[in-house]
Amino acid sequence: MRDKILVGASDLFLTYGFKSVTMDDIANKLGISKKTIYLHFDNKTKLVEATTMYLFDSISCGIDHICQLKKNPIEEIYNIKQFISEHLKDEKSSPQYQLQKYYPKISNSLKSKQFKVMQSCVIDNLRRGIALGLYRACINVEVISRFYFTISVAIKDKDIFPENQFSMNMLLNNYLEYHLRGICTSKGLETLTKFITSNQS
């Protein structure tokens, strides 16, 4: 039952946001009583915390799987972006922003975990890109990997990027191209251009 609650709560939180969804909403969606939810989670904050960790673990496993395929590093970055977008429903409810605003302690804990996972993945991507001649050999891998994480968090700030002006998918696509054009060799730029062109047609 605990897993069933986490799955149902995740779906509602990602669709409507952490603040908007009530325990009643979750109970109604699952066809159970609130009492049943409270048997597993003391309050909404505990449920939000468990749900974010559940989503984090699910997405981390997916990212690990993509990284293990050892695809072209440029394609890999876009595949990870697509995977995360699908699992977070293109972040239409701004889950990370809402989490930071209404549940800062949970947000900080999640951010720390996300950094560790992303850092490992991005560093590997950068090193493979350099080895394949797609990324410039002179880039500082440690610095660029931190730039990558910091900006990926910053673009989710709805005060800076209002939802009515910028969709998350558009922001991510622009950000990834911006990131790659800054580190690619001429060979890498050819690969990037071909990938973007083939995915637009």
N, C-alpha and C positions, 0 to 999 in steps of 0.2 A: 504493500500500500504506500509506503514511503516513496518508492521510486515513481509510482503512479502520480502521486501528488507533485513531485518535482517536475515530471514531464508536463503535467497540466499547467502548473504555475509558470514554468518556463515559457510555454506558448503564450499565455496571457500577458506576462510581463513584457515579452518582446513585441507583442502586438499593440498593447495599450500603455505600456510604461510601468515602472515600479511604483510610482506614486498613485496612479489612477486605480489600479486593481486592488480590490478588497478581498478579505478572506471569504466573504460571502460569494463573491464572483467566482473564486476558485472552487468553492464547495458546490456551487450550482453547475459549473462546467463539468465537474467530475461526478455529479450525482451522489454526493456524500454530504454528511453533516459537517458543520464547522468543528464540532466536538472531535470528529475523527482526525481532522487536520491538527488540532491542538494536542492530540495524543502523540504526535510525531514532532511537532514544532511548537515551542512555548508561545511564540508570538510571531507577528509578521516579519519583524526584523530577522529573527532566526530563520524563517523560511526564505527570505530574500538572500541571506548569507549562504544557505545551503543550495539555493537555486543557482546563484552565481558560480559557486564552486563546481556544481554539476555541469553547467554550460562550459566553464573553463576546461574541465577535464575532457569533455566530449570534443571540444574544438582542438585542444592540444593533441589528442590522439589522431585527429584528422590531419593536422599539420605535420605530425611526425610521419604519418603514412606518405604524405606527398613528398616530404624531404627524402625519405628512404628510396623513392623512385629515381633520384639523382638525374632529373631531367635537365634540359638546358636551363641554366640559372635564371634567365630572363623570363622564360615560360613558367618556371616554378613560382616566381613572385606573383604573377598574374593568377596562377592556379590557386595559390593560397588565398589571395584576395577574393576570388570567386567562391571558394569554399566557405570562408568566414561570412561573406555577404549572405549566402544562402542560409546558413545556420542562424544568423542573427536577423534574418528577414530584411536585409539591406539596412538594418538599424533604423527603421522608420520611426520607432518610438524613442530613439536616442537613449538606449539603455545605459550606456556608459556615462553619458552626461547626467542623466537622472540619478544614477547611482552615486556619482560624485557629489551631486547637490543635496540629496536627501539621506544618503547613507555613506557619509565620508569615511568612516572607519573600514567598512566593507570595501569601499572603492580603493582605499590605499593598500589594503591587503591584496586585493585582486591585481592592482597595478604592479606590485612587486613580483607576483607570480607570472604575470604576463611578460614582464621585462626579462625574466630568466629564460622563459621559453623562446621568446622572440630573439633575444640576444644570441642564443645558441644557433638558431635556425638562420638568422641573417648573416652571422659571421661565417658559417659554413657556405652560404650562398655566395658571399663576397669572395672568399678564398677560391672557390671553384671557378667563379667568373674570371678571376685574375689568371688562374692556371690555364683556362681555355682561351685566354686572350680577348675575352669579351669586356672585361673591366680593366681600367688602367692599373698598372702594377704599383704606381706611386701612391695610391690612396691609403689613408690610415684606416685600417679595418675596424679598429676599436672605436674610433671617433665616428665613422660613417654609420656603424651599427647603432650607435646611440642617437645620432641625428635621426635615423630611420624611425626608431621607437618614439622619440620625443614628438616628432611631427605627426606621426600616425595617431598619437593621443590628442594633440592640439587641434587637428581638423575636426574633432568630434565636439568641440566647444561651440554650442549653439548661439552663444552671445557674439562670437566672431563670425560664424558661418550659419546664419539663420536658415531654418529648414525651408522657408518659403522662397529662398533665393538659390540654395545649393542642395542638391540631392547628395546623399552619401556616396552613391555609386559614381557620380560625376566627380566628386572631390577625390575619391580614391584613385580613379583613373588618371586624373590630372597630377595627383601627387606621385603616383608610381612612375609616370613618364618623366616628371621633373627629377625624381631621384635617379632614375636610370640614365638620363641624358647627362647628368652631372658626373657619372662614374664610368660610362662606357668608352671603349676605344672605338675607332672607326669601324672595326669589325662588329663590335657590339651594337653600334648604332644601326648598321645594316640589318642585323638580326632583329633589333627592336622595331625598326620601321616595317619590316616584313611581317612581324607578328601583329602589330597594330593594324596594318592594312588588311591582313587576312581575317582578322576578327571584326573588322568593320563591314566587310563585304557579305 
